Amino acid sequence: MGMADSGLNATAAALLGLLHEGPMTGGQLMSAAERKLGPFWTMTRSQVYRELPALADAGYVRLGKPGPRASQPYSISASGKRAFARWLSEPVTRDQMRNPVTLRVAFGKLHGRDQLAELYGAAEKQHSEALAEARDAAKDAAADGDTYGAAALNFAVQYHKAALSWLKSAPRA
């Protein structure tokens, strides 16, 4: 890690970014992540609950007064804001594409005709549903005046449109 390196992984950074909106419990952070980031960035509940104590240990978040059902609110500290700002300025790592459908299509000549049709049908359904969700989320962000959030969500819209277009042109055996 260099001097300016934040030492944050993407999940930790995303949580600090979300906490700029105000204090949230782990559950509220999960909901905010699904709403604002879900169409293009996935975080599991276990990742979130693993990162929050580490962020607290690092002094990047403060624990608030426990609420109902022992829910623990977290708020970002000044050092957390500085670490997040450092993370924003770090070079972006290379995008890692891992698409399970295209991996299977790469071995398409080893599929049976029905098997390939089933794969394409399931992928088309998944991308159509995800496209609708991303469009709704982008519209909501735009309506809230969140220009940058809407732009990020529009990436997911374009991604699912591209996937659907590719699926239409994929070889059918």
Backbone hydrogen bonds in HBPLUS format (Angstrom, degrees):
<---DONOR---> <-ACCEPTOR-->    atom                        ^
c    i                          cat <-CA-CA->   ^        H-A-AA   ^      H-
h    n   atom  resd res      DA  || num        DHA   H-A  angle D-A-AA Bond
n    s   type  num  typ     dist DA aas  dist angle  dist       angle   num
A0005-ASP N   A0002-GLY O   3.10 MM   3  5.03 150.9  2.19 100.3 109.3     1
A0013-ALA N   A0009-ASN O   2.93 MM   4  6.18 165.8  1.95 159.7 164.3     2
A0014-ALA N   A0010-ALA O   2.84 MM   4  6.00 158.2  1.89 147.0 153.1     3
A0015-LEU N   A0011-THR O   2.99 MM   4  6.25 156.9  2.04 150.4 156.2     4
A0016-LEU N   A0012-ALA O   2.99 MM   4  6.32 160.5  2.03 151.6 156.7     5
A0017-GLY N   A0013-ALA O   2.84 MM   4  6.10 156.1  1.90 151.0 158.4     6
A0018-LEU N   A0014-ALA O   2.92 MM   4  6.18 156.8  1.97 149.1 154.8     7
A0019-LEU N   A0015-LEU O   2.95 MM   4  6.17 149.3  2.05 146.5 155.2     8
A0020-HIS N   A0017-GLY O   3.21 MM   3  5.48 156.6  2.27 104.1 111.2     9
A0021-GLU N   A0018-LEU O   3.08 MM   3  5.91 166.4  2.10 120.9 125.0    10
A0022-GLY N   A0019-LEU O   3.07 MM   3  5.25 153.7  2.15 104.1 112.0    11
A0024-MET N   A0074-TYR O   2.95 MM  50  5.40 147.5  2.06 148.7 154.6    12
A0074-TYR N   A0024-MET O   2.79 MM  50  5.40 159.2  1.83 129.9 134.7    13
A0029-LEU N   A0025-THR O   2.82 MM   4  6.10 153.4  1.89 152.9 161.1    14
A0030-MET N   A0026-GLY O   2.90 MM   4  6.20 152.9  1.98 147.5 154.7    15
A0031-SER N   A0027-GLY O   3.01 MM   4  6.32 161.1  2.05 148.1 152.6    16
A0032-ALA N   A0028-GLN O   2.88 MM   4  6.09 162.3  1.91 148.9 154.0    17
A0033-ALA N   A0029-LEU O   2.83 MM   4  5.96 157.3  1.88 148.3 154.9    18
A0034-GLU N   A0030-MET O   2.90 MM   4  6.13 159.4  1.94 151.1 156.4    19
A0035-ARG N   A0031-SER O   2.98 MM   4  6.14 159.2  2.03 149.3 154.9    20
A0036-LYS N   A0032-ALA O   2.84 MM   4  5.88 173.1  1.85 155.4 157.8    21
A0037-LEU N   A0033-ALA O   2.77 MM   4  5.08 149.0  1.86 133.8 143.6    22
A0038-GLY N   A0033-ALA O   2.84 MM   5  6.04 130.0  2.09 146.9 154.0    23
A0040-PHE N   A0037-LEU O   2.91 MM   3  5.82 159.9  1.95 134.3 140.1    24
A0041-TRP N   A0037-LEU O   2.71 MM   4  5.31 140.3  1.86 151.1 156.4    25
A0047-GLN N   A0044-THR O   3.11 MM   3  5.17 119.2  2.50  95.5 110.2    26
A0048-VAL N   A0044-THR O   3.05 MM   4  6.41 163.2  2.08 154.6 158.5    27
A0049-TYR N   A0045-ARG O   2.94 MM   4  6.19 170.3  1.95 158.3 160.4    28
A0050-ARG N   A0046-SER O   2.95 MM   4  5.96 128.7  2.22 135.9 148.4    29
A0050-ARG N   A0047-GLN O   3.23 MM   3  5.08 133.7  2.46  92.4 105.1    30
A0051-GLU N   A0047-GLN O   2.94 MM   4  6.12 154.3  2.01 150.8 157.0    31
A0052-LEU N   A0048-VAL O   3.06 MM   4  6.24 158.8  2.10 157.0 161.4    32
A0055-LEU N   A0051-GLU O   2.81 MM   4  6.04 154.5  1.88 160.6 168.8    33
A0056-ALA N   A0052-LEU O   2.97 MM   4  6.22 149.7  2.06 147.0 155.7    34
A0057-ASP N   A0053-PRO O   2.81 MM   4  6.08 159.3  1.85 150.1 155.6    35
A0058-ALA N   A0054-ALA O   2.99 MM   4  6.18 146.4  2.11 141.4 150.1    36
A0060-TYR N   A0055-LEU O   2.86 MM   5  5.20 144.1  1.99 168.8 163.2    37
A0059-GLY N   A0056-ALA O   2.95 MM   3  5.01 149.7  2.04 101.9 111.7    38
A0077-SER N   A0060-TYR O   2.94 MM  17  5.30 171.1  1.95 132.9 132.5    39
A0062-ARG N   A0075-SER O   2.71 MM  13  5.25 157.5  1.76 153.1 161.2    40
A0075-SER N   A0062-ARG O   2.91 MM  13  5.25 150.3  2.00 145.4 154.0    41
A0064-GLY N   A0073-PRO O   2.73 MM   9  5.03 169.2  1.74 152.1 150.4    42
A0067-GLY N   A0071-SER O   2.75 MM   4  5.07 165.2  1.77 153.4 157.1    43
A0071-SER N   A0068-PRO O   3.04 MM   3  5.83 159.1  2.08 121.8 127.1    44
A0080-GLY N   A0077-SER O   3.08 MM   3  4.91 119.3  2.47  90.4 106.0    45
A0081-LYS N   A0077-SER O   2.93 MM   4  6.31 149.1  2.02 148.7 156.9    46
A0082-ARG N   A0078-ALA O   3.02 MM   4  6.35 151.4  2.10 145.4 153.2    47
A0083-ALA N   A0079-SER O   2.90 MM   4  6.11 158.8  1.95 145.2 150.8    48
A0084-PHE N   A0080-GLY O   2.90 MM   4  6.08 156.8  1.96 145.0 151.6    49
A0085-ALA N   A0081-LYS O   2.96 MM   4  6.14 155.8  2.02 143.0 149.6    50
A0086-ARG N   A0082-ARG O   2.94 MM   4  6.25 152.2  2.02 147.5 155.0    51
A0087-TRP N   A0083-ALA O   2.90 MM   4  6.19 158.0  1.95 147.7 154.0    52
A0088-LEU N   A0084-PHE O   2.89 MM   4  6.22 156.3  1.95 152.5 158.4    53
A0089-SER N   A0085-ALA O   3.30 MM   4  6.55 138.8  2.48 137.3 146.8    54
A0089-SER N   A0086-ARG O   3.04 MM   3  5.24 129.9  2.30 100.2 113.6    55
A0090-GLU N   A0087-TRP O   3.12 MM   3  5.24 153.9  2.19 105.1 113.1    56
A0103-LEU N   A0099-ASN O   3.09 MM   4  6.29 151.6  2.17 151.5 160.2    57
A0104-ARG N   A0100-PRO O   3.26 MM   4  6.39 153.3  2.33 134.8 140.5    58
A0105-VAL N   A0101-VAL O   2.89 MM   4  6.21 156.0  1.94 151.8 159.6    59
A0106-ALA N   A0102-THR O   2.92 MM   4  6.05 146.5  2.03 142.7 150.5    60
A0107-PHE N   A0104-ARG O   2.99 MM   3  5.33 144.2  2.12 105.0 115.5    61
A0108-GLY N   A0105-VAL O   2.76 MM   3  4.49 149.7  1.85 118.9 114.4    62
A0110-LEU N   A0107-PHE O   2.92 MM   3  5.66 158.5  1.96 122.7 129.8    63
A0111-HIS N   A0108-GLY O   2.94 MM   3  5.15 162.6  1.97 110.7 116.4    64
A0116-LEU N   A0112-GLY O   3.07 MM   4  6.33 157.8  2.12 157.2 161.9    65
A0117-ALA N   A0113-ARG O   3.07 MM   4  6.32 161.6  2.11 149.9 155.1    66
A0118-GLU N   A0114-ASP O   2.90 MM   4  6.08 153.7  1.97 148.3 155.3    67
A0119-LEU N   A0115-GLN O   3.02 MM   4  6.25 155.0  2.08 143.3 150.1    68
A0120-TYR N   A0116-LEU O   2.94 MM   4  6.23 166.5  1.95 156.5 158.9    69
A0121-GLY N   A0117-ALA O   2.92 MM   4  6.05 159.0  1.96 145.3 151.6    70
A0122-ALA N   A0118-GLU O   2.96 MM   4  6.13 164.0  1.98 151.8 155.4    71
A0123-ALA N   A0119-LEU O   2.99 MM   4  6.17 159.1  2.04 148.8 155.1    72
A0124-GLU N   A0120-TYR O   2.82 MM   4  6.01 159.4  1.86 152.2 157.8    73
A0125-LYS N   A0121-GLY O   3.04 MM   4  6.24 158.6  2.09 145.8 151.4    74
A0126-GLN N   A0122-ALA O   2.97 MM   4  6.18 165.2  1.99 149.6 153.7    75
A0127-HIS N   A0123-ALA O   2.88 MM   4  6.06 167.5  1.89 154.8 158.0    76
A0128-SER N   A0124-GLU O   2.90 MM   4  5.95 151.8  1.98 143.4 151.5    77
A0129-GLU N   A0125-LYS O   3.00 MM   4  6.20 164.1  2.03 152.9 156.6    78
A0130-ALA N   A0126-GLN O   2.93 MM   4  6.09 162.4  1.97 148.1 153.7    79
A0131-LEU N   A0127-HIS O   2.82 MM   4  5.83 148.0  1.92 139.6 148.4    80
A0132-ALA N   A0128-SER O   3.09 MM   4  6.34 159.7  2.14 145.5 149.9    81
A0133-GLU N   A0129-GLU O   3.02 MM   4  6.32 160.6  2.06 150.2 155.5    82
A0134-ALA N   A0130-ALA O   2.87 MM   4  6.02 161.5  1.90 148.7 153.9    83
A0135-ARG N   A0131-LEU O   2.87 MM   4  6.07 160.3  1.91 151.4 156.9    84
A0136-ASP N   A0132-ALA O   3.03 MM   4  6.24 163.0  2.05 148.5 152.8    85
A0137-ALA N   A0133-GLU O   2.92 MM   4  6.15 162.2  1.96 150.7 155.9    86
A0138-ALA N   A0134-ALA O   2.85 MM   4  6.01 157.8  1.90 150.1 156.2    87
A0139-LYS N   A0135-ARG O   2.89 MM   4  6.13 156.8  1.94 149.5 156.0    88
A0140-ASP N   A0136-ASP O   2.91 MM   4  6.15 159.4  1.95 150.4 156.1    89
A0141-ALA N   A0137-ALA O   2.93 MM   4  6.15 160.7  1.97 148.2 153.3    90
A0142-ALA N   A0138-ALA O   2.93 MM   4  6.12 161.0  1.96 147.9 153.3    91
A0143-ALA N   A0139-LYS O   2.84 MM   4  6.04 157.7  1.89 149.3 155.8    92
A0144-ASP N   A0140-ASP O   2.95 MM   4  6.19 137.9  2.13 142.6 154.1    93
A0144-ASP N   A0141-ALA O   3.15 MM   3  5.06 126.1  2.46  91.9 106.0    94
A0146-ASP N   A0141-ALA O   2.84 MM   5  5.10 153.0  1.91 161.4 152.7    95
A0145-GLY N   A0142-ALA O   2.94 MM   3  5.02 156.1  1.99 104.9 111.7    96
A0150-ALA N   A0146-ASP O   2.88 MM   4  6.09 160.6  1.91 155.4 161.2    97
A0151-ALA N   A0147-THR O   2.95 MM   4  6.17 151.1  2.03 141.6 149.8    98
A0152-ALA N   A0148-TYR O   2.96 MM   4  6.24 159.5  2.01 150.1 154.8    99
A0153-LEU N   A0149-GLY O   2.94 MM   4  6.17 159.8  1.98 149.3 155.2   100
A0154-ASN N   A0150-ALA O   2.83 MM   4  6.03 140.4  1.99 142.7 154.0   101
A0155-PHE N   A0152-ALA O   3.12 MM   3  5.32 140.2  2.28  99.4 110.5   102
A0156-ALA N   A0153-LEU O   3.05 MM   3  5.28 118.9  2.43 100.6 114.0   103
A0157-VAL N   A0153-LEU O   3.17 MM   4  6.61 150.2  2.26 142.1 150.7   104
A0158-GLN N   A0154-ASN O   2.94 MM   4  6.18 166.7  1.96 150.3 152.1   105
A0159-TYR N   A0155-PHE O   2.83 MM   4  6.04 152.4  1.90 150.0 158.9   106
A0160-HIS N   A0156-ALA O   3.00 MM   4  6.18 167.5  2.02 152.7 154.3   107
A0161-LYS N   A0157-VAL O   3.03 MM   4  6.27 153.2  2.10 147.7 155.8   108
A0162-ALA N   A0158-GLN O   2.91 MM   4  6.07 159.4  1.96 146.2 151.8   109
A0163-ALA N   A0159-TYR O   2.88 MM   4  6.19 157.4  1.94 150.2 156.8   110
A0164-LEU N   A0160-HIS O   2.96 MM   4  6.11 159.6  2.00 144.7 149.8   111
A0165-SER N   A0161-LYS O   2.93 MM   4  6.16 156.0  1.99 148.3 155.3   112
A0166-TRP N   A0162-ALA O   2.85 MM   4  6.08 161.1  1.89 151.9 157.2   113
A0167-LEU N   A0163-ALA O   2.87 MM   4  6.09 157.9  1.92 148.8 155.0   114
A0168-LYS N   A0164-LEU O   3.14 MM   4  6.39 147.5  2.26 142.8 150.1   115
A0169-SER N   A0166-TRP O   3.01 MM   3  5.24 129.9  2.27 102.1 115.5   116
A0170-ALA N   A0166-TRP O   2.99 MM   4  6.12 116.9  2.40 145.1 162.4   117
A0170-ALA N   A0167-LEU O   3.35 MM   3  5.08 150.4  2.44  93.6 102.0   118
